[in-house]
Amino acid sequence: MPARTKLINPTKRRKPKVKQRKELNWQPFVAGIIAGFILVAIIFALPLKTISTETTETYLTTEIKQEPYTVTEPHVTREPYEQTQVFADGYYKVVPNGIIIPFHIDKPDAQLIAKFENPIPGSFVIITFPNRIMWETFGSRGNIDLPLSPGQYRARFQENIMWGEDCYIYLAMKWTEMREIIEDKEITKYREVPVQVERQRTTVKQDRISIWKQIFRK
């Protein structure tokens, strides 16, 4: 059998296959990176970070203070003082019956203060009523300090040798009383006055800042 011959149409030539190089499109990638940076920048710009800041401030406040001051006021005090009532103080002529000086004690806790001097010795006695000798001494002179209760008394000096001489006799009652004395005294008092006082206080403030500000403030 005869072989078939395939006729080739010279007008229909097969075009050679040429590989075309596919070019990459970088624009979406770059746009994505830029968009990411913008998103990060926007997020970092938001006040998401909370920080605490301590500040110390000085301020004036009014306080009440105790202020001392002095005033002069009358001050009454009671103190003991001695009083004396003199019954006899002088020279008396000596007579046969003796020198007799009556006196009256009218104060509680009184003391009889007596003194006598005579050229010739004799007796000096204190006599109560009626005629009881409660104290006696002999000599030409003497001092007496004798406690007596209230009542009537007599003091007598007598000597039997010679009369007419001058005998010195001092006779008095002494006692202690309380009296009031008014004196001006300085007294310290206190009053309340307002004063300005400087104080300090620490305050804590909460602030919200962006991450950018947090980064660049360090």
mmCIF file of the C-alpha atoms, coordinates in Angstrom:
data_MODEL
# 
_entry.id   MODEL 
# 
loop_
_atom_site.group_PDB 
_atom_site.id 
_atom_site.type_symbol 
_atom_site.label_atom_id 
_atom_site.label_alt_id 
_atom_site.label_comp_id 
_atom_site.label_asym_id 
_atom_site.label_entity_id 
_atom_site.label_seq_id 
_atom_site.pdbx_PDB_ins_code 
_atom_site.Cartn_x 
_atom_site.Cartn_y 
_atom_site.Cartn_z 
_atom_site.occupancy 
_atom_site.B_iso_or_equiv 
_atom_site.pdbx_formal_charge 
_atom_site.auth_seq_id 
_atom_site.auth_comp_id 
_atom_site.auth_asym_id 
_atom_site.auth_atom_id 
_atom_site.pdbx_PDB_model_num 
ATOM 1   C CA . MET A 1 1   ? 0.000  0.000   0.000   1.00 0.00 ? 1   MET A CA 1 
ATOM 2   C CA . PRO A 1 2   ? 1.419  3.229   -0.953  1.00 0.00 ? 2   PRO A CA 1 
ATOM 3   C CA . ALA A 1 3   ? 2.503  5.655   1.868   1.00 0.00 ? 3   ALA A CA 1 
ATOM 4   C CA . ARG A 1 4   ? 0.485  8.743   2.611   1.00 0.00 ? 4   ARG A CA 1 
ATOM 5   C CA . THR A 1 5   ? 2.167  11.932  2.061   1.00 0.00 ? 5   THR A CA 1 
ATOM 6   C CA . LYS A 1 6   ? 1.086  14.840  4.301   1.00 0.00 ? 6   LYS A CA 1 
ATOM 7   C CA . LEU A 1 7   ? 1.112  18.041  2.561   1.00 0.00 ? 7   LEU A CA 1 
ATOM 8   C CA . ILE A 1 8   ? 2.219  21.031  4.462   1.00 0.00 ? 8   ILE A CA 1 
ATOM 9   C CA . ASN A 1 9   ? 0.578  24.262  3.716   1.00 0.00 ? 9   ASN A CA 1 
ATOM 10  C CA . PRO A 1 10  ? 3.328  26.685  3.350   1.00 0.00 ? 10  PRO A CA 1 
ATOM 11  C CA . THR A 1 11  ? 1.036  29.497  4.403   1.00 0.00 ? 11  THR A CA 1 
ATOM 12  C CA . LYS A 1 12  ? 0.390  27.964  7.806   1.00 0.00 ? 12  LYS A CA 1 
ATOM 13  C CA . ARG A 1 13  ? 3.712  28.080  9.508   1.00 0.00 ? 13  ARG A CA 1 
ATOM 14  C CA . ARG A 1 14  ? 3.830  27.250  13.257  1.00 0.00 ? 14  ARG A CA 1 
ATOM 15  C CA . LYS A 1 15  ? 4.921  30.145  15.309  1.00 0.00 ? 15  LYS A CA 1 
ATOM 16  C CA . PRO A 1 16  ? 7.779  29.419  17.641  1.00 0.00 ? 16  PRO A CA 1 
ATOM 17  C CA . LYS A 1 17  ? 6.887  29.466  21.420  1.00 0.00 ? 17  LYS A CA 1 
ATOM 18  C CA . VAL A 1 18  ? 8.600  32.313  23.204  1.00 0.00 ? 18  VAL A CA 1 
ATOM 19  C CA . LYS A 1 19  ? 8.708  32.331  27.034  1.00 0.00 ? 19  LYS A CA 1 
ATOM 20  C CA . GLN A 1 20  ? 7.502  35.660  28.411  1.00 0.00 ? 20  GLN A CA 1 
ATOM 21  C CA . ARG A 1 21  ? 9.133  36.858  31.704  1.00 0.00 ? 21  ARG A CA 1 
ATOM 22  C CA . LYS A 1 22  ? 6.490  37.696  34.285  1.00 0.00 ? 22  LYS A CA 1 
ATOM 23  C CA . GLU A 1 23  ? 7.236  41.074  35.946  1.00 0.00 ? 23  GLU A CA 1 
ATOM 24  C CA . LEU A 1 24  ? 6.585  41.364  39.783  1.00 0.00 ? 24  LEU A CA 1 
ATOM 25  C CA . ASN A 1 25  ? 4.236  44.160  40.966  1.00 0.00 ? 25  ASN A CA 1 
ATOM 26  C CA . TRP A 1 26  ? 5.857  45.802  44.085  1.00 0.00 ? 26  TRP A CA 1 
ATOM 27  C CA . GLN A 1 27  ? 3.244  48.490  44.603  1.00 0.00 ? 27  GLN A CA 1 
ATOM 28  C CA . PRO A 1 28  ? 0.831  46.460  46.795  1.00 0.00 ? 28  PRO A CA 1 
ATOM 29  C CA . PHE A 1 29  ? 3.707  45.265  48.956  1.00 0.00 ? 29  PHE A CA 1 
ATOM 30  C CA . VAL A 1 30  ? 5.048  48.753  49.481  1.00 0.00 ? 30  VAL A CA 1 
ATOM 31  C CA . ALA A 1 31  ? 1.570  50.058  50.106  1.00 0.00 ? 31  ALA A CA 1 
ATOM 32  C CA . GLY A 1 32  ? 1.043  47.374  52.753  1.00 0.00 ? 32  GLY A CA 1 
ATOM 33  C CA . ILE A 1 33  ? 4.259  48.283  54.535  1.00 0.00 ? 33  ILE A CA 1 
ATOM 34  C CA . ILE A 1 34  ? 3.385  51.946  54.462  1.00 0.00 ? 34  ILE A CA 1 
ATOM 35  C CA . ALA A 1 35  ? -0.106 51.201  55.725  1.00 0.00 ? 35  ALA A CA 1 
ATOM 36  C CA . GLY A 1 36  ? 1.393  49.130  58.542  1.00 0.00 ? 36  GLY A CA 1 
ATOM 37  C CA . PHE A 1 37  ? 3.727  51.943  59.543  1.00 0.00 ? 37  PHE A CA 1 
ATOM 38  C CA . ILE A 1 38  ? 0.853  54.395  59.487  1.00 0.00 ? 38  ILE A CA 1 
ATOM 39  C CA . LEU A 1 39  ? -1.260 52.048  61.629  1.00 0.00 ? 39  LEU A CA 1 
ATOM 40  C CA . VAL A 1 40  ? 1.569  51.617  64.120  1.00 0.00 ? 40  VAL A CA 1 
ATOM 41  C CA . ALA A 1 41  ? 2.159  55.373  64.190  1.00 0.00 ? 41  ALA A CA 1 
ATOM 42  C CA . ILE A 1 42  ? -1.530 55.978  64.815  1.00 0.00 ? 42  ILE A CA 1 
ATOM 43  C CA . ILE A 1 43  ? -1.603 53.379  67.607  1.00 0.00 ? 43  ILE A CA 1 
ATOM 44  C CA . PHE A 1 44  ? 1.565  54.797  69.182  1.00 0.00 ? 44  PHE A CA 1 
ATOM 45  C CA . ALA A 1 45  ? 0.017  58.270  69.052  1.00 0.00 ? 45  ALA A CA 1 
ATOM 46  C CA . LEU A 1 46  ? -3.029 57.227  71.059  1.00 0.00 ? 46  LEU A CA 1 
ATOM 47  C CA . PRO A 1 47  ? -2.935 57.968  74.870  1.00 0.00 ? 47  PRO A CA 1 
ATOM 48  C CA . LEU A 1 48  ? -2.777 54.358  75.932  1.00 0.00 ? 48  LEU A CA 1 
ATOM 49  C CA . LYS A 1 49  ? -0.030 54.581  78.560  1.00 0.00 ? 49  LYS A CA 1 
ATOM 50  C CA . THR A 1 50  ? -0.914 55.610  82.142  1.00 0.00 ? 50  THR A CA 1 
ATOM 51  C CA . ILE A 1 51  ? 1.865  57.152  84.258  1.00 0.00 ? 51  ILE A CA 1 
ATOM 52  C CA . SER A 1 52  ? 1.920  58.466  87.831  1.00 0.00 ? 52  SER A CA 1 
ATOM 53  C CA . THR A 1 53  ? 3.649  61.771  88.574  1.00 0.00 ? 53  THR A CA 1 
ATOM 54  C CA . GLU A 1 54  ? 4.497  62.873  92.118  1.00 0.00 ? 54  GLU A CA 1 
ATOM 55  C CA . THR A 1 55  ? 4.798  66.571  92.824  1.00 0.00 ? 55  THR A CA 1 
ATOM 56  C CA . THR A 1 56  ? 5.650  68.332  96.095  1.00 0.00 ? 56  THR A CA 1 
ATOM 57  C CA . GLU A 1 57  ? 3.980  71.659  96.635  1.00 0.00 ? 57  GLU A CA 1 
ATOM 58  C CA . THR A 1 58  ? 4.317  74.255  99.376  1.00 0.00 ? 58  THR A CA 1 
ATOM 59  C CA . TYR A 1 59  ? 1.212  75.876  100.754 1.00 0.00 ? 59  TYR A CA 1 
ATOM 60  C CA . LEU A 1 60  ? 0.168  78.105  103.647 1.00 0.00 ? 60  LEU A CA 1 
ATOM 61  C CA . THR A 1 61  ? -2.344 77.041  106.232 1.00 0.00 ? 61  THR A CA 1 
ATOM 62  C CA . THR A 1 62  ? -3.820 78.780  109.246 1.00 0.00 ? 62  THR A CA 1 
ATOM 63  C CA . GLU A 1 63  ? -3.271 77.188  112.624 1.00 0.00 ? 63  GLU A CA 1 
ATOM 64  C CA . ILE A 1 64  ? -4.223 78.213  116.149 1.00 0.00 ? 64  ILE A CA 1 
ATOM 65  C CA . LYS A 1 65  ? -1.263 78.840  118.429 1.00 0.00 ? 65  LYS A CA 1 
ATOM 66  C CA . GLN A 1 66  ? -1.114 79.413  122.177 1.00 0.00 ? 66  GLN A CA 1 
ATOM 67  C CA . GLU A 1 67  ? 0.569  82.775  122.724 1.00 0.00 ? 67  GLU A CA 1 
ATOM 68  C CA . PRO A 1 68  ? 1.738  83.746  126.233 1.00 0.00 ? 68  PRO A CA 1 
ATOM 69  C CA . TYR A 1 69  ? 1.196  87.229  127.605 1.00 0.00 ? 69  TYR A CA 1 
ATOM 70  C CA . THR A 1 70  ? 1.535  88.822  131.029 1.00 0.00 ? 70  THR A CA 1 
ATOM 71  C CA . VAL A 1 71  ? -0.965 90.849  132.974 1.00 0.00 ? 71  VAL A CA 1 
ATOM 72  C CA . THR A 1 72  ? -0.760 92.551  136.349 1.00 0.00 ? 72  THR A CA 1 
ATOM 73  C CA . GLU A 1 73  ? -3.492 91.527  138.748 1.00 0.00 ? 73  GLU A CA 1 
ATOM 74  C CA . PRO A 1 74  ? -4.058 92.057  142.456 1.00 0.00 ? 74  PRO A CA 1 
ATOM 75  C CA . HIS A 1 75  ? -3.081 88.958  144.379 1.00 0.00 ? 75  HIS A CA 1 
ATOM 76  C CA . VAL A 1 76  ? -4.305 88.290  147.909 1.00 0.00 ? 76  VAL A CA 1 
ATOM 77  C CA . THR A 1 77  ? -2.112 86.274  150.248 1.00 0.00 ? 77  THR A CA 1 
ATOM 78  C CA . ARG A 1 78  ? -2.416 85.434  153.915 1.00 0.00 ? 78  ARG A CA 1 
ATOM 79  C CA . GLU A 1 79  ? 0.636  85.517  156.107 1.00 0.00 ? 79  GLU A CA 1 
ATOM 80  C CA . PRO A 1 80  ? 1.280  85.458  159.848 1.00 0.00 ? 80  PRO A CA 1 
ATOM 81  C CA . TYR A 1 81  ? 2.485  88.577  161.571 1.00 0.00 ? 81  TYR A CA 1 
ATOM 82  C CA . GLU A 1 82  ? 3.225  89.430  165.165 1.00 0.00 ? 82  GLU A CA 1 
ATOM 83  C CA . GLN A 1 83  ? 1.352  92.024  167.113 1.00 0.00 ? 83  GLN A CA 1 
ATOM 84  C CA . THR A 1 84  ? 2.300  93.550  170.410 1.00 0.00 ? 84  THR A CA 1 
ATOM 85  C CA . GLN A 1 85  ? 0.229  95.330  173.029 1.00 0.00 ? 85  GLN A CA 1 
ATOM 86  C CA . VAL A 1 86  ? 2.300  97.166  175.632 1.00 0.00 ? 86  VAL A CA 1 
ATOM 87  C CA . PHE A 1 87  ? 0.928  97.326  179.183 1.00 0.00 ? 87  PHE A CA 1 
ATOM 88  C CA . ALA A 1 88  ? 3.874  99.070  180.845 1.00 0.00 ? 88  ALA A CA 1 
ATOM 89  C CA . ASP A 1 89  ? 7.121  100.608 179.655 1.00 0.00 ? 89  ASP A CA 1 
ATOM 90  C CA . GLY A 1 90  ? 8.853  102.966 182.064 1.00 0.00 ? 90  GLY A CA 1 
ATOM 91  C CA . TYR A 1 91  ? 10.166 103.628 185.559 1.00 0.00 ? 91  TYR A CA 1 
ATOM 92  C CA . TYR A 1 92  ? 8.019  103.101 188.634 1.00 0.00 ? 92  TYR A CA 1 
ATOM 93  C CA . LYS A 1 93  ? 8.705  104.057 192.269 1.00 0.00 ? 93  LYS A CA 1 
ATOM 94  C CA . VAL A 1 94  ? 9.153  101.101 194.569 1.00 0.00 ? 94  VAL A CA 1 
ATOM 95  C CA . VAL A 1 95  ? 6.653  101.175 197.468 1.00 0.00 ? 95  VAL A CA 1 
ATOM 96  C CA . PRO A 1 96  ? 6.257  98.820  200.466 1.00 0.00 ? 96  PRO A CA 1 
ATOM 97  C CA . ASN A 1 97  ? 3.367  96.954  198.882 1.00 0.00 ? 97  ASN A CA 1 
ATOM 98  C CA . GLY A 1 98  ? 5.300  96.623  195.598 1.00 0.00 ? 98  GLY A CA 1 
ATOM 99  C CA . ILE A 1 99  ? 4.708  97.911  192.116 1.00 0.00 ? 99  ILE A CA 1 
ATOM 100 C CA . ILE A 1 100 ? 1.486  96.331  190.838 1.00 0.00 ? 100 ILE A CA 1 
ATOM 101 C CA . ILE A 1 101 ? 0.481  96.501  187.167 1.00 0.00 ? 101 ILE A CA 1 
ATOM 102 C CA . PRO A 1 102 ? -2.808 94.834  186.191 1.00 0.00 ? 102 PRO A CA 1 
ATOM 103 C CA . PHE A 1 103 ? -3.223 93.583  182.626 1.00 0.00 ? 103 PHE A CA 1 
ATOM 104 C CA . HIS A 1 104 ? -5.676 91.553  180.573 1.00 0.00 ? 104 HIS A CA 1 
ATOM 105 C CA . ILE A 1 105 ? -4.893 88.780  178.108 1.00 0.00 ? 105 ILE A CA 1 
ATOM 106 C CA . ASP A 1 106 ? -7.611 88.486  175.443 1.00 0.00 ? 106 ASP A CA 1 
ATOM 107 C CA . LYS A 1 107 ? -5.798 86.658  172.644 1.00 0.00 ? 107 LYS A CA 1 
ATOM 108 C CA . PRO A 1 108 ? -5.404 82.891  172.314 1.00 0.00 ? 108 PRO A CA 1 
ATOM 109 C CA . ASP A 1 109 ? -1.840 81.562  172.264 1.00 0.00 ? 109 ASP A CA 1 
ATOM 110 C CA . ALA A 1 110 ? -0.511 84.864  173.643 1.00 0.00 ? 110 ALA A CA 1 
ATOM 111 C CA . GLN A 1 111 ? 2.947  85.334  175.134 1.00 0.00 ? 111 GLN A CA 1 
ATOM 112 C CA . LEU A 1 112 ? 3.754  87.653  178.033 1.00 0.00 ? 112 LEU A CA 1 
ATOM 113 C CA . ILE A 1 113 ? 6.965  89.528  177.356 1.00 0.00 ? 113 ILE A CA 1 
ATOM 114 C CA . ALA A 1 114 ? 8.356  91.245  180.468 1.00 0.00 ? 114 ALA A CA 1 
ATOM 115 C CA . LYS A 1 115 ? 11.576 92.817  181.657 1.00 0.00 ? 115 LYS A CA 1 
ATOM 116 C CA . PHE A 1 116 ? 12.540 94.429  184.946 1.00 0.00 ? 116 PHE A CA 1 
ATOM 117 C CA . GLU A 1 117 ? 15.615 96.192  186.327 1.00 0.00 ? 117 GLU A CA 1 
ATOM 118 C CA . ASN A 1 118 ? 16.038 97.502  189.888 1.00 0.00 ? 118 ASN A CA 1 
ATOM 119 C CA . PRO A 1 119 ? 19.122 98.544  191.899 1.00 0.00 ? 119 PRO A CA 1 
ATOM 120 C CA . ILE A 1 120 ? 18.060 96.292  194.768 1.00 0.00 ? 120 ILE A CA 1 
ATOM 121 C CA . PRO A 1 121 ? 17.074 92.667  194.208 1.00 0.00 ? 121 PRO A CA 1 
ATOM 122 C CA . GLY A 1 122 ? 13.455 91.762  194.695 1.00 0.00 ? 122 GLY A CA 1 
ATOM 123 C CA . SER A 1 123 ? 10.759 89.376  193.556 1.00 0.00 ? 123 SER A CA 1 
ATOM 124 C CA . PHE A 1 124 ? 8.882  89.689  190.305 1.00 0.00 ? 124 PHE A CA 1 
ATOM 125 C CA . VAL A 1 125 ? 5.672  87.642  190.163 1.00 0.00 ? 125 VAL A CA 1 
ATOM 126 C CA . ILE A 1 126 ? 2.730  87.070  187.829 1.00 0.00 ? 126 ILE A CA 1 
ATOM 127 C CA . ILE A 1 127 ? -0.511 86.685  189.761 1.00 0.00 ? 127 ILE A CA 1 
ATOM 128 C CA . THR A 1 128 ? -3.826 85.390  188.494 1.00 0.00 ? 128 THR A CA 1 
ATOM 129 C CA . PHE A 1 129 ? -7.184 86.342  189.895 1.00 0.00 ? 129 PHE A CA 1 
ATOM 130 C CA . PRO A 1 130 ? -7.889 85.528  192.638 1.00 0.00 ? 130 PRO A CA 1 
ATOM 131 C CA . ASN A 1 131 ? -4.362 85.973  194.068 1.00 0.00 ? 131 ASN A CA 1 
ATOM 132 C CA . ARG A 1 132 ? -2.617 82.851  192.823 1.00 0.00 ? 132 ARG A CA 1 
ATOM 133 C CA . ILE A 1 133 ? 1.049  83.175  191.969 1.00 0.00 ? 133 ILE A CA 1 
ATOM 134 C CA . MET A 1 134 ? 1.627  81.319  188.709 1.00 0.00 ? 134 MET A CA 1 
ATOM 135 C CA . TRP A 1 135 ? 5.183  82.487  188.039 1.00 0.00 ? 135 TRP A CA 1 
ATOM 136 C CA . GLU A 1 136 ? 7.926  84.054  190.196 1.00 0.00 ? 136 GLU A CA 1 
ATOM 137 C CA . THR A 1 137 ? 11.581 85.021  189.911 1.00 0.00 ? 137 THR A CA 1 
ATOM 138 C CA . PHE A 1 138 ? 14.106 86.792  192.189 1.00 0.00 ? 138 PHE A CA 1 
ATOM 139 C CA . GLY A 1 139 ? 16.901 89.214  191.362 1.00 0.00 ? 139 GLY A CA 1 
ATOM 140 C CA . SER A 1 140 ? 17.672 92.754  190.383 1.00 0.00 ? 140 SER A CA 1 
ATOM 141 C CA . ARG A 1 141 ? 16.873 92.162  186.725 1.00 0.00 ? 141 ARG A CA 1 
ATOM 142 C CA . GLY A 1 142 ? 15.250 89.559  184.543 1.00 0.00 ? 142 GLY A CA 1 
ATOM 143 C CA . ASN A 1 143 ? 13.544 88.763  181.220 1.00 0.00 ? 143 ASN A CA 1 
ATOM 144 C CA . ILE A 1 144 ? 10.265 86.907  180.979 1.00 0.00 ? 144 ILE A CA 1 
ATOM 145 C CA . ASP A 1 145 ? 8.695  85.061  178.040 1.00 0.00 ? 145 ASP A CA 1 
ATOM 146 C CA . LEU A 1 146 ? 5.653  83.294  179.412 1.00 0.00 ? 146 LEU A CA 1 
ATOM 147 C CA . PRO A 1 147 ? 2.670  81.774  177.549 1.00 0.00 ? 147 PRO A CA 1 
ATOM 148 C CA . LEU A 1 148 ? -0.635 82.831  179.101 1.00 0.00 ? 148 LEU A CA 1 
ATOM 149 C CA . SER A 1 149 ? -4.208 81.851  178.423 1.00 0.00 ? 149 SER A CA 1 
ATOM 150 C CA . PRO A 1 150 ? -6.874 84.590  178.220 1.00 0.00 ? 150 PRO A CA 1 
ATOM 151 C CA . GLY A 1 151 ? -7.796 86.148  181.595 1.00 0.00 ? 151 GLY A CA 1 
ATOM 152 C CA . GLN A 1 152 ? -7.073 88.855  184.153 1.00 0.00 ? 152 GLN A CA 1 
ATOM 153 C CA . TYR A 1 153 ? -3.521 89.083  185.598 1.00 0.00 ? 153 TYR A CA 1 
ATOM 154 C CA . ARG A 1 154 ? -1.288 91.251  187.709 1.00 0.00 ? 154 ARG A CA 1 
ATOM 155 C CA . ALA A 1 155 ? 2.463  91.772  187.591 1.00 0.00 ? 155 ALA A CA 1 
ATOM 156 C CA . ARG A 1 156 ? 4.155  92.764  190.863 1.00 0.00 ? 156 ARG A CA 1 
ATOM 157 C CA . PHE A 1 157 ? 7.702  93.768  191.752 1.00 0.00 ? 157 PHE A CA 1 
ATOM 158 C CA . GLN A 1 158 ? 8.438  93.972  195.488 1.00 0.00 ? 158 GLN A CA 1 
ATOM 159 C CA . GLU A 1 159 ? 11.548 94.284  197.673 1.00 0.00 ? 159 GLU A CA 1 
ATOM 160 C CA . ASN A 1 160 ? 11.713 94.743  201.441 1.00 0.00 ? 160 ASN A CA 1 
ATOM 161 C CA . ILE A 1 161 ? 15.087 96.415  201.905 1.00 0.00 ? 161 ILE A CA 1 
ATOM 162 C CA . MET A 1 162 ? 14.657 99.909  200.591 1.00 0.00 ? 162 MET A CA 1 
ATOM 163 C CA . TRP A 1 163 ? 11.839 101.817 198.945 1.00 0.00 ? 163 TRP A CA 1 
ATOM 164 C CA . GLY A 1 164 ? 11.608 104.854 196.732 1.00 0.00 ? 164 GLY A CA 1 
ATOM 165 C CA . GLU A 1 165 ? 14.108 103.771 194.065 1.00 0.00 ? 165 GLU A CA 1 
ATOM 166 C CA . ASP A 1 166 ? 13.112 103.719 190.380 1.00 0.00 ? 166 ASP A CA 1 
ATOM 167 C CA . CYS A 1 167 ? 12.444 100.293 188.926 1.00 0.00 ? 167 CYS A CA 1 
ATOM 168 C CA . TYR A 1 168 ? 12.216 99.858  185.157 1.00 0.00 ? 168 TYR A CA 1 
ATOM 169 C CA . ILE A 1 169 ? 9.407  97.560  184.065 1.00 0.00 ? 169 ILE A CA 1 
ATOM 170 C CA . TYR A 1 170 ? 8.434  96.521  180.560 1.00 0.00 ? 170 TYR A CA 1 
ATOM 171 C CA . LEU A 1 171 ? 5.262  94.461  180.226 1.00 0.00 ? 171 LEU A CA 1 
ATOM 172 C CA . ALA A 1 172 ? 3.602  93.512  176.938 1.00 0.00 ? 172 ALA A CA 1 
ATOM 173 C CA . MET A 1 173 ? 1.460  90.875  175.261 1.00 0.00 ? 173 MET A CA 1 
ATOM 174 C CA . LYS A 1 174 ? 2.618  89.359  171.963 1.00 0.00 ? 174 LYS A CA 1 
ATOM 175 C CA . TRP A 1 175 ? 0.508  87.207  169.656 1.00 0.00 ? 175 TRP A CA 1 
ATOM 176 C CA . THR A 1 176 ? 0.395  86.090  166.041 1.00 0.00 ? 176 THR A CA 1 
ATOM 177 C CA . GLU A 1 177 ? -2.440 86.763  163.639 1.00 0.00 ? 177 GLU A CA 1 
ATOM 178 C CA . MET A 1 178 ? -3.065 86.062  159.982 1.00 0.00 ? 178 MET A CA 1 
ATOM 179 C CA . ARG A 1 179 ? -3.549 89.039  157.736 1.00 0.00 ? 179 ARG A CA 1 
ATOM 180 C CA . GLU A 1 180 ? -4.380 89.505  154.087 1.00 0.00 ? 180 GLU A CA 1 
ATOM 181 C CA . ILE A 1 181 ? -1.864 91.247  151.899 1.00 0.00 ? 181 ILE A CA 1 
ATOM 182 C CA . ILE A 1 182 ? -2.825 92.520  148.466 1.00 0.00 ? 182 ILE A CA 1 
ATOM 183 C CA . GLU A 1 183 ? 0.056  92.686  146.060 1.00 0.00 ? 183 GLU A CA 1 
ATOM 184 C CA . ASP A 1 184 ? 0.240  93.272  142.345 1.00 0.00 ? 184 ASP A CA 1 
ATOM 185 C CA . LYS A 1 185 ? 1.674  90.224  140.652 1.00 0.00 ? 185 LYS A CA 1 
ATOM 186 C CA . GLU A 1 186 ? 2.501  89.521  137.049 1.00 0.00 ? 186 GLU A CA 1 
ATOM 187 C CA . ILE A 1 187 ? 0.589  86.486  135.822 1.00 0.00 ? 187 ILE A CA 1 
ATOM 188 C CA . THR A 1 188 ? 1.287  84.637  132.590 1.00 0.00 ? 188 THR A CA 1 
ATOM 189 C CA . LYS A 1 189 ? -1.816 83.831  130.604 1.00 0.00 ? 189 LYS A CA 1 
ATOM 190 C CA . TYR A 1 190 ? -2.345 82.266  127.201 1.00 0.00 ? 190 TYR A CA 1 
ATOM 191 C CA . ARG A 1 191 ? -4.537 83.285  124.305 1.00 0.00 ? 191 ARG A CA 1 
ATOM 192 C CA . GLU A 1 192 ? -5.314 81.657  120.984 1.00 0.00 ? 192 GLU A CA 1 
ATOM 193 C CA . VAL A 1 193 ? -4.050 83.490  117.909 1.00 0.00 ? 193 VAL A CA 1 
ATOM 194 C CA . PRO A 1 194 ? -4.194 82.422  114.234 1.00 0.00 ? 194 PRO A CA 1 
ATOM 195 C CA . VAL A 1 195 ? -0.823 82.110  112.530 1.00 0.00 ? 195 VAL A CA 1 
ATOM 196 C CA . GLN A 1 196 ? 0.219  81.317  108.969 1.00 0.00 ? 196 GLN A CA 1 
ATOM 197 C CA . VAL A 1 197 ? 2.281  78.129  108.808 1.00 0.00 ? 197 VAL A CA 1 
ATOM 198 C CA . GLU A 1 198 ? 4.125  76.817  105.774 1.00 0.00 ? 198 GLU A CA 1 
ATOM 199 C CA . ARG A 1 199 ? 3.443  73.180  104.957 1.00 0.00 ? 199 ARG A CA 1 
ATOM 200 C CA . GLN A 1 200 ? 4.377  70.760  102.186 1.00 0.00 ? 200 GLN A CA 1 
ATOM 201 C CA . ARG A 1 201 ? 2.332  68.017  100.625 1.00 0.00 ? 201 ARG A CA 1 
ATOM 202 C CA . THR A 1 202 ? 2.951  65.403  97.917  1.00 0.00 ? 202 THR A CA 1 
ATOM 203 C CA . THR A 1 203 ? 0.308  64.825  95.283  1.00 0.00 ? 203 THR A CA 1 
ATOM 204 C CA . VAL A 1 204 ? 0.125  61.952  92.790  1.00 0.00 ? 204 VAL A CA 1 
ATOM 205 C CA . LYS A 1 205 ? -1.319 62.754  89.382  1.00 0.00 ? 205 LYS A CA 1 
ATOM 206 C CA . GLN A 1 206 ? -2.423 60.092  86.902  1.00 0.00 ? 206 GLN A CA 1 
ATOM 207 C CA . ASP A 1 207 ? -1.772 61.021  83.241  1.00 0.00 ? 207 ASP A CA 1 
ATOM 208 C CA . ARG A 1 208 ? -2.418 59.129  80.045  1.00 0.00 ? 208 ARG A CA 1 
ATOM 209 C CA . ILE A 1 209 ? 0.251  59.613  77.396  1.00 0.00 ? 209 ILE A CA 1 
ATOM 210 C CA . SER A 1 210 ? 1.055  58.105  74.047  1.00 0.00 ? 210 SER A CA 1 
ATOM 211 C CA . ILE A 1 211 ? 3.710  55.494  73.515  1.00 0.00 ? 211 ILE A CA 1 
ATOM 212 C CA . TRP A 1 212 ? 5.642  57.979  71.392  1.00 0.00 ? 212 TRP A CA 1 
ATOM 213 C CA . LYS A 1 213 ? 5.765  60.431  74.283  1.00 0.00 ? 213 LYS A CA 1 
ATOM 214 C CA . GLN A 1 214 ? 6.770  57.670  76.670  1.00 0.00 ? 214 GLN A CA 1 
ATOM 215 C CA . ILE A 1 215 ? 9.635  56.692  74.330  1.00 0.00 ? 215 ILE A CA 1 
ATOM 216 C CA . PHE A 1 216 ? 10.966 60.170  73.734  1.00 0.00 ? 216 PHE A CA 1 
ATOM 217 C CA . ARG A 1 217 ? 10.650 61.420  77.360  1.00 0.00 ? 217 ARG A CA 1 
ATOM 218 C CA . LYS A 1 218 ? 13.224 58.897  78.604  1.00 0.00 ? 218 LYS A CA 1 
# 
